[in-house]
């Protein structure tokens, strides 16, 4: 588990410039509702979602896993109710 704050990790990994971090932190503090820093950075277009995912995984000390890269086991899928499978399936 990392002791770095999210913004610091994004800067450390080269995903974010320090100036953009400071601007986003000021924006975060000035807005009501206290939105999460990651949300602010994404909305501002300062980072991409994958950069946020990588930094959050790093912060948690966990690997980033793309579940789309794995095919679910047929036996496991058989245990999931069909209506739930339909909801979870992406539409084309």
Buried (B, 14 or more C-beta within 10 A) or exposed (E): EBEBBBBBBBBEBEBBEEEBBEBBBEBBEEEEEEEEBBEBBBEEEBBEEEBBBBBBBBBEEEEEEEEEEEEEEEEEEEEEEEEEEEEEEEEE
